[in-house]
Amino acid sequence: MASEETRSNNSDIDRPTTDEYFWQIVEIVKTRSTCIRRQVGAIIVRDKRILSTGYNGAPRQMTHCSKKGCIRNIQGIPSGQRHEYCRGVHAEQNAILQAAIFGFSVSNATIYSTVYPCVTCAKMLINVGITEVIYGEDYNDPLAREMFEEAGVKVRRIDEPVENDNQ
């Protein structure tokens, strides 16, 4: 087995980019979701350090939707409509809440979210000072896109090229 010094000096190591590294983690985080409709994960990162994680699901001390059932499915509510009828807290919201619980500021941070944030999450992310959103799956919410643009929040899909990622 190579020593730590030897490994760190080996330029042939197949090392993931920063985005690849954090994306692998957010994909694991989403597996904790208890949402029946869509599992979503989010991590908030600043200076290449994870500040908090979140996944979507029912609030603490409440029965998970995976056990109780989905109100939105039962009522036939389409995706993107009537968010107030969902028992779950969104992944981005839970990541913000976890940072607050543990006393971490997320100002000037980046959020990785497996799905493009909805308008409610966009407003929260703007207000806490998130400066970049990196997402995987598209979600059709034109108002969220408009608000991010107006607030100057950088938004890009994970598979878009990045300038100068100093691994």
C-alpha positions in Angstrom: 0.0 0.0 0.0 1.4 3.4 -1.0 2.0 6.0 1.7 -0.2 9.1 2.0 2.7 11.2 0.7 3.2 9.0 -2.4 -0.5 9.0 -3.2 -0.8 12.8 -2.8 2.1 13.3 -5.2 0.8 11.0 -7.9 -0.5 13.1 -10.7 -2.1 10.1 -12.4 -4.8 9.7 -9.7 -8.3 9.7 -11.3 -9.7 12.4 -9.0 -13.3 13.6 -9.4 -13.9 17.3 -10.0 -15.4 19.3 -7.2 -18.8 19.2 -8.9 -18.5 15.4 -9.4 -17.5 14.9 -5.8 -20.4 17.0 -4.4 -22.8 15.5 -6.9 -22.1 12.0 -5.8 -22.8 13.1 -2.2 -26.1 14.8 -3.1 -27.2 11.7 -4.9 -26.7 9.7 -1.7 -28.5 12.3 0.4 -31.6 12.1 -1.7 -31.9 8.4 -0.9 -33.0 9.4 2.6 -36.1 11.0 1.2 -39.5 9.6 2.3 -41.4 11.3 -0.6 -43.5 9.0 -2.7 -43.5 11.2 -5.8 -39.9 12.3 -6.1 -36.8 11.9 -4.0 -34.8 15.2 -3.9 -31.5 15.9 -2.2 -29.6 19.1 -1.5 -26.3 20.1 0.0 -25.0 23.5 0.8 -21.3 24.1 0.2 -18.9 27.0 0.8 -15.2 27.0 0.2 -15.4 23.3 -0.9 -16.8 22.3 2.5 -20.3 20.9 3.1 -22.2 23.1 5.5 -25.5 21.1 5.5 -27.6 18.6 3.8 -31.3 18.1 3.2 -33.8 15.8 1.6 -37.5 16.1 1.1 -39.9 14.5 3.6 -42.4 15.0 6.3 -41.5 17.3 9.3 -39.9 15.8 12.4 -42.2 13.7 14.6 -44.7 13.2 11.8 -45.5 10.0 9.9 -43.6 9.7 6.6 -45.5 10.0 3.4 -44.1 6.6 2.4 -46.2 5.2 5.3 -49.2 7.5 5.4 -49.6 8.1 1.7 -49.4 11.2 -0.5 -52.2 13.7 -0.2 -51.3 15.2 -3.6 -51.5 11.8 -5.3 -54.8 11.1 -3.6 -56.3 14.4 -4.7 -54.8 14.2 -8.2 -52.8 17.4 -7.9 -50.3 17.8 -10.7 -46.6 18.4 -10.1 -45.8 22.1 -9.6 -49.2 23.0 -8.3 -50.7 23.6 -4.9 -47.5 23.1 -2.9 -49.4 23.9 0.3 -51.1 20.5 0.0 -47.8 18.7 0.5 -46.9 17.3 3.9 -43.2 17.3 2.9 -40.5 19.9 3.5 -38.4 20.4 0.4 -34.7 19.3 0.4 -33.5 22.9 -0.1 -35.6 24.1 2.8 -34.3 21.3 5.0 -30.7 22.1 4.1 -31.3 25.7 5.1 -33.0 24.6 8.3 -30.2 22.2 9.3 -27.7 25.0 8.8 -29.7 27.2 11.1 -30.2 24.5 13.7 -26.4 24.0 13.9 -25.6 27.7 13.6 -24.0 27.8 10.2 -24.4 30.8 7.9 -25.0 29.8 4.3 -24.4 33.3 3.0 -22.2 33.3 -0.1 -22.6 29.5 -0.5 -23.5 27.2 -3.3 -26.4 24.7 -3.2 -26.4 21.4 -5.1 -29.9 20.2 -5.6 -31.0 17.1 -7.6 -34.0 19.1 -8.9 -34.3 22.7 -10.0 -35.7 24.6 -7.0 -39.4 25.7 -6.9 -40.3 29.4 -6.4 -40.8 29.0 -2.7 -37.3 27.5 -2.3 -35.9 30.1 -4.7 -37.1 32.9 -2.5 -35.6 31.3 0.6 -32.3 30.6 -1.1 -32.1 34.2 -2.3 -32.9 35.5 1.2 -30.2 33.4 2.9 -27.6 34.6 0.5 -27.0 31.5 -1.7 -24.9 32.8 -4.7 -25.0 29.7 -6.9 -27.5 26.9 -7.6 -26.3 23.7 -9.3 -29.1 21.3 -10.2 -29.7 18.1 -12.0 -33.3 17.6 -13.1 -35.3 20.4 -14.7 -38.4 21.6 -13.0 -40.7 24.0 -14.9 -41.0 27.1 -12.6 -40.5 30.3 -14.7 -41.0 32.5 -11.7 -38.1 30.8 -9.8 -35.9 31.3 -12.9 -36.9 35.0 -13.1 -36.2 35.6 -9.4 -32.8 33.9 -9.5 -31.9 36.0 -12.5 -33.1 39.3 -10.9 -31.2 38.5 -7.7 -28.0 37.7 -9.5 -27.9 34.1 -8.4 -25.8 32.0 -10.8 -27.8 28.9 -11.9 -26.5 26.0 -13.9 -27.2 22.4 -14.6 -24.7 19.9 -13.3 -23.8 18.7 -16.8 -22.9 22.2 -18.1 -19.2 22.9 -18.3 -17.5 24.8 -15.6 -14.8 27.4 -16.0 -11.6 26.8 -14.1 -12.5 24.0 -11.6 -9.3 23.7 -9.7 -9.9 20.2 -8.4 
